[in-house]
Amino acid sequence: MPEGDVVWQTARRLHEALAGRSLTVCDFRVPGLATVDLRGRRVREVTARGKHLLIRVDGGLTVHTHLMMDGAWRVRPPGRPPRDHRVRLALGNAEALALGYSLAVVELLPTDEEDRAVGHLGPDLLGPDWDPDEAVRRLLERPEHPIHEALMDQSRLAGIGNVYKCEVLFLRGVDPWRPVGAAGDLRALVDLAQRLLAANRHRYGHVTTGDLRRGREHWVYGRAGRPCRRCGTRIERVDEQRITFWCPRCQPA
């Protein structure tokens, strides 16, 4: 599933392609919305909320999509949408065509009812509502919850995926299975997560080491069996619902 910075980049790309222009192409390829026609309506803005994308159009309507594991939005020159079964939504104007591939969620709802889709989310690490104290408060609602699972719970704080989960816990020296209530300085942890996502939202890839060279971007993520960049200990990997990478020495139990 894309991290919050990737969804933020996608929203920005869609906003640049669609916002301020009237739709000339509208093709919903999902049951229940196949007859919806938004042509002639102006796209007001495209924004991200955690890992959700909200395309707001004139008339008080919002197109809500979620990429989940396999979804993606691509922007192409204007034209007809391709005959591709993976395309679940096409929106276009005289200057660009936006194609939503393998979208897990596609729905249309009143803009003033967006909370039906995103109201459950915690503070957005890349949003104007980012509130680290509220994120910490929500994390501590379940102090027994393993910290690696809690960071991925979008109702606690919105935007962290597998990469940042592993990297933030390594950088803070926290064992992934430590309970939230025993995970140390949670404010420092969420502040670090926010800084990392913010630093990467304007570039491709999730760089946490400060080294942009290929294969040098991460401390532990994707490095199972290789030596820790700090201490040389073998990086471990556990496959549960989500894969977790960590250094047993730098992140002691």
Residue frames relative to the residue before (quaternion, step in Angstrom):
aa qw qx qy qz dx dy dz
M 1.0000 0.0000 0.0000 0.0000 0.00 0.00 0.00
P 0.5147 -0.6627 0.4343 0.3277 3.62 -0.82 0.89
E 0.4750 -0.6415 0.5238 0.2974 3.53 -1.19 0.64
G 0.7032 -0.4967 0.3144 0.3998 3.55 -1.26 0.38
D 0.6420 0.5276 -0.3463 0.4355 3.60 1.02 -0.67
V 0.6254 0.5260 -0.3386 0.4664 3.60 1.09 -0.66
V 0.6457 0.4994 -0.3214 0.4800 3.59 0.99 -0.79
W 0.6167 0.5359 -0.3366 0.4682 3.59 1.04 -0.75
Q 0.6523 0.5056 -0.3088 0.4727 3.60 0.96 -0.86
T 0.6379 0.5273 -0.3222 0.4596 3.57 1.01 -0.83
A 0.6470 0.5136 -0.3181 0.4652 3.58 0.96 -0.86
R 0.6538 0.5099 -0.3219 0.4570 3.58 0.92 -0.83
R 0.6547 0.5143 -0.3107 0.4587 3.58 0.97 -0.89
L 0.6690 0.4816 -0.2970 0.4820 3.59 0.97 -0.83
H 0.6219 0.5396 -0.3426 0.4525 3.58 1.01 -0.76
E 0.6652 0.5051 -0.3043 0.4581 3.58 0.91 -0.90
A 0.7049 0.4703 -0.2644 0.4604 3.59 1.05 -0.75
L 0.8169 0.3213 -0.1178 0.4642 3.58 0.96 -0.86
A 0.6395 0.5892 -0.3470 0.3513 3.60 0.90 -0.85
G 0.8068 0.2714 -0.2256 0.4737 3.53 -1.06 0.88
R 0.6977 0.4182 -0.2605 0.5201 3.58 1.29 0.01
S 0.4725 -0.6650 0.5025 0.2863 3.55 -1.18 0.61
L 0.4817 -0.6778 0.4804 0.2789 3.53 -1.03 0.82
T 0.1296 -0.7693 0.6221 0.0665 3.54 -1.03 0.89
V 0.7288 0.2636 -0.1821 0.6051 3.55 1.35 -0.22
C 0.1464 0.7572 -0.6269 0.1106 3.56 -0.94 0.94
D 0.1419 0.7978 -0.5625 0.1643 3.56 -0.38 1.23
F 0.0846 -0.7823 0.6171 0.0027 3.56 -0.29 1.33
R 0.0815 -0.8081 0.5831 0.0174 3.57 -0.70 1.07
V 0.5027 0.5957 -0.4458 0.4401 3.51 0.84 1.10
P 0.5831 -0.5843 0.4190 0.3781 3.60 -1.05 0.66
G 0.7882 0.3251 -0.2461 0.4609 3.53 -1.03 0.81
L 0.7737 0.2906 -0.1714 0.5362 3.59 1.18 -0.40
A 0.3874 0.7724 -0.4487 0.2280 3.58 1.27 -0.03
T 0.7232 0.4224 -0.2540 0.4838 3.61 1.10 -0.55
V 0.4652 0.6779 -0.4520 0.3460 3.61 1.24 -0.02
D 0.0344 -0.7969 0.6029 -0.0170 3.56 -0.89 0.97
L 0.0956 -0.8190 0.5657 0.0095 3.56 -0.47 1.24
R 0.3444 0.7526 -0.5010 0.2530 3.59 1.21 0.21
G 0.7444 0.3497 -0.2974 0.4850 3.53 -0.99 0.93
R 0.6298 0.5064 -0.3387 0.4818 3.57 1.22 -0.32
R 0.3995 -0.7097 0.5335 0.2283 3.54 -1.07 0.79
V 0.3786 -0.6854 0.5714 0.2458 3.55 -1.02 0.82
R 0.3128 -0.7755 0.5232 0.1644 3.57 -0.65 1.11
E 0.7706 -0.2195 0.1732 0.5727 3.57 0.90 -0.91
V 0.2050 -0.7167 0.6448 0.1689 3.51 -1.37 0.29
T 0.0448 0.8137 -0.5744 0.0771 3.55 -0.74 1.04
A 0.3687 -0.6995 0.5656 0.2343 3.54 -1.27 0.45
R 0.0584 -0.7453 0.6621 0.0521 3.52 -1.21 0.66
G 0.7760 -0.1128 0.0249 0.6201 3.55 -0.06 1.29
K 0.7627 -0.2967 0.2481 0.5183 3.57 -0.62 -1.14
H 0.5391 0.5996 -0.3972 0.4382 3.56 1.29 0.38
L 0.2430 -0.7529 0.5951 0.1410 3.57 -1.18 0.66
L 0.1059 -0.7941 0.5983 0.0127 3.55 -0.90 1.01
I 0.0901 -0.7777 0.6221 0.0103 3.57 -0.66 1.19
R 0.1260 -0.8256 0.5493 0.0261 3.56 -0.33 1.28
V 0.0784 -0.8076 0.5845 -0.0005 3.55 -0.83 1.06
D 0.6710 -0.4821 0.3725 0.4226 3.54 -1.29 0.36
G 0.7103 0.4245 -0.3315 0.4532 3.51 -1.15 0.65
G 0.5391 -0.6718 0.3822 0.3348 3.57 1.27 0.28
L 0.5307 0.6146 -0.4182 0.4072 3.58 1.06 0.73
T 0.1411 -0.7709 0.6173 0.0691 3.54 -1.21 0.65
V 0.2436 -0.7159 0.6359 0.1541 3.53 -1.03 0.89
H 0.1232 -0.8045 0.5807 0.0196 3.56 -0.59 1.20
T 0.0528 0.7926 -0.6057 0.0471 3.58 -0.81 1.00
H 0.1219 -0.7566 0.6376 0.0784 3.53 -1.30 0.48
L 0.4195 -0.7430 0.4715 0.2227 3.56 -0.86 1.00
M 0.1207 -0.7955 0.5676 0.1745 3.59 1.03 -0.83
M 0.8287 -0.2471 0.1507 0.4791 3.62 -1.00 -0.75
D 0.8374 0.2753 -0.0850 0.4644 3.57 0.81 -1.02
G 0.5321 0.6740 -0.3973 0.3236 3.59 1.21 -0.18
A 0.0366 0.7799 -0.6242 0.0286 3.54 -1.28 0.47
W 0.2417 -0.7176 0.6301 0.1724 3.53 -1.27 0.55
R 0.0517 -0.7842 0.6182 0.0174 3.56 -1.01 0.86
V 0.2381 -0.7640 0.5869 0.1231 3.55 -1.02 0.84
R 0.0493 -0.8034 0.5925 -0.0318 3.54 -0.83 1.10
P 0.6468 -0.4580 0.3960 0.4637 3.59 -1.24 0.03
P 0.6449 -0.5449 0.3547 0.4017 3.61 -1.13 0.51
G 0.3325 0.7237 -0.5585 0.2318 3.53 -1.18 0.63
R 0.6838 -0.4529 0.3605 0.4443 3.54 -1.29 -0.28
P 0.5231 -0.6139 0.4765 0.3499 3.59 -1.06 0.66
P 0.4919 -0.6732 0.4587 0.3072 3.61 -0.96 0.76
R 0.4645 -0.6283 0.5349 0.3214 3.54 -1.27 0.39
D 0.2883 0.7378 -0.5311 0.3007 3.51 0.27 1.33
H 0.4320 -0.7385 0.4527 0.2509 3.58 -0.57 1.14
R 0.6058 0.5723 -0.3608 0.4187 3.60 1.18 -0.36
V 0.6055 0.5541 -0.3585 0.4447 3.60 1.18 -0.47
R 0.1188 -0.8194 0.5600 0.0311 3.56 -0.59 1.17
L 0.7934 0.0508 -0.0398 0.6053 3.57 1.25 -0.28
A 0.0372 -0.7745 0.6315 0.0078 3.55 -1.02 0.90
L 0.0149 0.7725 -0.6331 0.0467 3.55 -0.89 1.03
G 0.1095 0.8280 -0.5400 0.1040 3.57 -0.76 0.97
N 0.1767 -0.7459 0.6305 0.1222 3.50 -1.40 0.22
A 0.7641 -0.3792 0.2492 0.4585 3.57 -1.23 -0.24
E 0.7534 0.4031 -0.2038 0.4778 3.59 1.21 -0.36
A 0.8215 0.0728 -0.0045 0.5656 3.61 1.12 -0.47
L 0.1989 -0.7376 0.6326 0.1277 3.52 -1.33 0.46
A 0.1405 -0.7897 0.5951 0.0503 3.57 -0.72 1.12
L 0.1036 -0.8109 0.5759 -0.0006 3.55 -0.75 1.13
G 0.2008 -0.7818 0.5825 0.0958 3.55 -0.81 1.06
Y 0.1486 -0.8198 0.5522 0.0310 3.56 -0.44 1.28
S 0.8745 -0.0078 -0.0022 0.4849 3.56 -1.06 0.88
L 0.1955 0.8021 -0.5373 0.1724 3.57 1.00 0.80
A 0.4073 -0.7326 0.4932 0.2325 3.57 -0.82 0.99
V 0.7797 0.1467 -0.0652 0.6052 3.56 1.14 -0.68
V 0.1037 0.7377 -0.6636 0.0681 3.55 -1.01 0.93
E 0.2216 0.7733 -0.5705 0.1653 3.56 -0.59 1.10
L 0.2889 -0.7260 0.6019 0.1649 3.52 -1.30 0.50
L 0.1030 0.8031 -0.5770 0.1074 3.56 -0.75 1.03
P 0.6111 -0.5291 0.4152 0.4174 3.59 -1.19 0.36
T 0.5571 -0.6317 0.4211 0.3365 3.56 -0.94 0.87
D 0.6946 0.4694 -0.2917 0.4606 3.59 0.97 -0.75
E 0.6819 0.4155 -0.2991 0.5223 3.59 1.30 0.17
E 0.2499 0.8030 -0.5069 0.1892 3.59 1.17 0.51
D 0.5584 0.6199 -0.3928 0.3869 3.58 1.13 -0.50
R 0.5258 0.6149 -0.4169 0.4142 3.58 1.19 -0.35
A 0.7415 0.3957 -0.2098 0.4996 3.57 1.11 -0.71
V 0.8368 0.1904 -0.0544 0.5105 3.58 0.93 -0.87
G 0.4335 0.7384 -0.4393 0.2717 3.58 1.24 0.01
H 0.6306 0.5541 -0.3318 0.4304 3.57 1.20 -0.43
L 0.5529 0.6591 -0.3805 0.3393 3.58 1.23 -0.38
G 0.4575 -0.6472 0.5361 0.2904 3.51 -1.24 0.56
P 0.7575 -0.3388 0.2570 0.4953 3.60 -1.24 -0.13
D 0.3897 -0.7297 0.5257 0.1984 3.55 -0.96 0.99
L 0.4468 -0.7279 0.4525 0.2564 3.58 -0.59 1.14
L 0.7664 0.2942 -0.1783 0.5425 3.60 1.14 -0.53
G 0.5610 0.6258 -0.3754 0.3909 3.57 1.23 0.26
P 0.6395 -0.5337 0.3868 0.3957 3.57 -1.25 0.30
D 0.6730 0.4913 -0.2968 0.4664 3.59 1.23 -0.36
W 0.3146 0.7749 -0.5098 0.2018 3.62 1.22 0.15
D 0.0466 0.7843 -0.6091 0.1087 3.53 -0.75 1.17
P 0.2708 -0.8088 0.4949 0.1660 3.62 -0.08 1.22
D 0.6286 0.5361 -0.3501 0.4415 3.59 1.01 -0.67
E 0.6495 0.4965 -0.3152 0.4820 3.58 1.03 -0.77
A 0.6160 0.5376 -0.3465 0.4599 3.59 1.04 -0.72
V 0.6548 0.4977 -0.3094 0.4773 3.59 0.94 -0.86
R 0.6352 0.5340 -0.3349 0.4464 3.58 0.94 -0.85
R 0.6786 0.4872 -0.2919 0.4658 3.57 0.93 -0.88
L 0.6178 0.5353 -0.3481 0.4590 3.59 1.01 -0.72
L 0.7140 0.4688 -0.2539 0.4538 3.57 0.94 -0.90
E 0.4606 0.6625 -0.4629 0.3669 3.59 1.23 0.01
R 0.7588 0.1819 -0.1274 0.6123 3.58 1.25 -0.47
P 0.1119 -0.8564 0.5005 0.0597 3.61 0.40 1.18
E 0.6552 0.5165 -0.3141 0.4530 3.60 1.19 -0.44
H 0.4992 0.6799 -0.4065 0.3511 3.59 1.29 -0.28
P 0.4867 -0.6413 0.4884 0.3366 3.67 -0.85 0.82
I 0.5379 -0.6777 0.3923 0.3123 3.56 -0.79 1.01
H 0.6393 0.5307 -0.3537 0.4296 3.63 0.99 -0.67
E 0.6551 0.4761 -0.3139 0.4956 3.59 1.12 -0.56
A 0.6408 0.5504 -0.3277 0.4232 3.57 0.97 -0.85
L 0.6583 0.5186 -0.3176 0.4436 3.59 0.96 -0.81
M 0.6850 0.4676 -0.2767 0.4853 3.58 1.18 -0.52
D 0.5383 0.6099 -0.4013 0.4210 3.58 1.28 -0.16
Q 0.3187 -0.8045 0.4722 0.1682 3.57 -0.25 1.29
S 0.5909 0.5547 -0.3809 0.4451 3.59 1.21 -0.21
R 0.6240 0.5103 -0.3383 0.4856 3.60 1.29 -0.19
L 0.7225 -0.2049 0.1469 0.6437 3.53 0.98 -0.97
A 0.3347 -0.8017 0.4786 0.1273 3.54 -0.87 1.01
G 0.6966 0.4922 -0.3595 0.3785 3.54 -0.88 1.01
I 0.6369 0.5365 -0.3393 0.4375 3.60 1.16 -0.44
G 0.0914 -0.7685 0.6321 0.0385 3.53 -1.05 0.92
N 0.8141 -0.3014 0.1873 0.4598 3.55 -1.30 -0.23
V 0.6540 0.5329 -0.3324 0.4217 3.58 0.87 -0.93
Y 0.7379 0.4188 -0.2489 0.4670 3.57 0.66 -1.08
K 0.5573 0.5869 -0.3928 0.4365 3.58 1.10 -0.58
C 0.7140 0.4553 -0.2595 0.4643 3.57 0.75 -1.07
E 0.7015 0.4917 -0.2789 0.4340 3.56 0.85 -0.97
V 0.6551 0.5073 -0.3180 0.4609 3.59 0.94 -0.83
L 0.6640 0.4974 -0.3147 0.4611 3.59 0.91 -0.85
F 0.6243 0.5175 -0.3461 0.4719 3.59 1.03 -0.68
L 0.6941 0.4945 -0.2876 0.4370 3.57 0.77 -1.01
R 0.7089 0.4109 -0.2559 0.5131 3.58 1.14 -0.56
G 0.4510 -0.7215 0.4321 0.2988 3.61 1.27 -0.01
V 0.4648 0.6899 -0.4247 0.3574 3.57 1.15 0.64
D 0.4366 -0.6710 0.5366 0.2669 3.57 -0.89 0.96
P 0.5178 -0.6905 0.4004 0.3078 3.63 -0.73 1.00
W 0.7290 0.4308 -0.2446 0.4724 3.61 1.10 -0.62
R 0.4113 0.6948 -0.4868 0.3334 3.57 1.23 0.19
P 0.5051 -0.6440 0.4653 0.3371 3.64 -0.94 0.76
V 0.6451 -0.5340 0.3810 0.3918 3.55 -1.14 0.65
G 0.6912 0.5111 -0.2829 0.4254 3.57 0.89 -0.94
A 0.7402 0.3445 -0.2099 0.5380 3.59 1.27 -0.29
A 0.4728 0.7172 -0.4010 0.3182 3.57 1.27 0.32
G 0.6059 -0.5984 0.3522 0.3882 3.57 1.21 0.31
D 0.8136 -0.2590 0.2093 0.4767 3.53 -1.19 -0.68
L 0.2124 -0.8184 0.5237 0.1038 3.58 -0.04 1.29
R 0.6018 0.5544 -0.3692 0.4406 3.59 1.05 -0.64
A 0.6565 0.4925 -0.3134 0.4778 3.60 0.94 -0.83
L 0.6382 0.5422 -0.3251 0.4394 3.58 1.04 -0.77
V 0.7171 0.4244 -0.2720 0.4813 3.61 0.79 -0.93
D 0.5890 0.5538 -0.3708 0.4571 3.60 1.12 -0.57
L 0.6491 0.5104 -0.3123 0.4697 3.58 0.98 -0.84
A 0.6351 0.5270 -0.3317 0.4570 3.59 0.94 -0.85
Q 0.6667 0.5022 -0.3075 0.4568 3.58 0.91 -0.89
R 0.6569 0.5113 -0.3192 0.4531 3.60 0.94 -0.82
L 0.6559 0.5135 -0.3195 0.4516 3.59 0.97 -0.80
L 0.6649 0.4852 -0.3123 0.4743 3.59 0.89 -0.87
A 0.6568 0.5139 -0.3154 0.4528 3.57 0.94 -0.87
A 0.6572 0.5211 -0.3143 0.4447 3.59 0.99 -0.79
N 0.7465 0.4209 -0.2146 0.4685 3.58 1.09 -0.69
R 0.5189 0.6868 -0.4177 0.2909 3.60 1.15 -0.27
H 0.7157 0.4200 -0.2637 0.4917 3.60 1.18 -0.35
R 0.7334 0.3319 -0.2410 0.5421 3.60 1.22 0.28
Y 0.5590 -0.6042 0.4526 0.3431 3.53 -1.26 0.39
G 0.7760 0.3291 -0.2544 0.4740 3.56 -0.96 0.88
H 0.4004 -0.6961 0.5493 0.2310 3.53 -1.31 0.43
V 0.0092 -0.8238 0.5652 -0.0416 3.58 0.01 1.27
T 0.0394 -0.8208 0.5698 -0.0099 3.57 -0.67 1.11
T 0.6460 0.5256 -0.3171 0.4537 3.59 1.24 -0.31
G 0.4746 -0.6482 0.4527 0.3868 3.56 1.21 -0.50
D 0.6323 0.5017 -0.3167 0.4983 3.58 1.33 -0.09
L 0.2718 -0.8137 0.4979 0.1268 3.58 -0.44 1.22
R 0.4881 0.6787 -0.4376 0.3311 3.60 1.21 -0.17
R 0.5881 -0.5997 0.4179 0.3462 3.54 -1.07 0.84
G 0.8021 0.2437 -0.2096 0.5032 3.55 -0.86 1.02
R 0.7000 0.4390 -0.2628 0.4982 3.58 1.28 -0.10
E 0.4555 0.7519 -0.4020 0.2561 3.57 1.30 -0.05
H 0.7966 0.3084 -0.1249 0.5048 3.59 1.05 -0.78
W 0.4920 -0.6389 0.5105 0.2986 3.52 -1.29 0.49
V 0.8362 0.0507 0.0138 0.5458 3.59 0.77 -1.02
Y 0.5979 0.6058 -0.3816 0.3604 3.60 0.97 -0.74
G 0.8420 0.1405 -0.1368 0.5026 3.55 -0.87 1.04
R 0.6390 0.5592 -0.3067 0.4300 3.60 1.26 0.16
A 0.1949 0.8122 -0.5293 0.1487 3.62 1.12 0.55
G 0.8109 0.2542 -0.2124 0.4823 3.55 -0.97 0.95
R 0.6465 0.4962 -0.3196 0.4834 3.58 1.25 -0.18
P 0.5934 -0.6010 0.3875 0.3696 3.62 -1.11 0.48
C 0.5539 -0.5935 0.4765 0.3376 3.53 -1.12 0.75
R 0.4955 -0.6755 0.4621 0.2911 3.56 -0.94 0.87
R 0.6910 0.4629 -0.2791 0.4800 3.60 1.19 -0.38
C 0.8535 0.1582 -0.0343 0.4953 3.58 0.67 -1.10
G 0.5152 -0.6753 0.4009 0.3432 3.60 1.23 -0.21
T 0.4769 0.6670 -0.4406 0.3654 3.60 1.27 -0.09
R 0.5712 -0.6076 0.4344 0.3403 3.56 -1.13 0.70
I 0.3903 -0.7087 0.5401 0.2317 3.58 -0.83 1.01
E 0.2571 -0.7825 0.5552 0.1156 3.56 -0.90 1.00
R 0.1506 -0.7671 0.6185 0.0796 3.52 -1.32 0.46
V 0.0533 -0.7656 0.6405 0.0289 3.55 -1.07 0.82
D 0.2253 -0.7653 0.5924 0.1119 3.55 -0.93 0.98
E 0.0754 0.7552 -0.6449 0.0899 3.54 -0.45 1.25
Q 0.7767 -0.1448 0.1418 0.5964 3.61 -0.73 -0.94
R 0.7627 0.0987 -0.0561 0.6368 3.55 1.16 -0.69
I 0.5088 -0.6470 0.4737 0.3132 3.57 -1.07 0.71
T 0.0868 -0.7845 0.6129 0.0379 3.56 -1.04 0.82
F 0.1260 -0.7619 0.6332 0.0516 3.55 -0.99 0.95
W 0.1572 0.7907 -0.5824 0.1041 3.58 -1.01 0.76
C 0.3998 -0.6757 0.5631 0.2578 3.54 -1.34 0.31
P 0.4077 -0.7499 0.4607 0.2432 3.63 -0.48 1.14
R 0.6850 0.4772 -0.2989 0.4623 3.60 1.07 -0.59
C 0.7155 0.4338 -0.2562 0.4841 3.58 0.88 -0.89
Q 0.7587 0.2550 -0.1451 0.5816 3.58 1.25 -0.47
P 0.0341 -0.8569 0.5141 0.0145 3.60 0.59 1.11
A 0.5430 -0.6218 0.4614 0.3248 3.54 -1.15 0.70
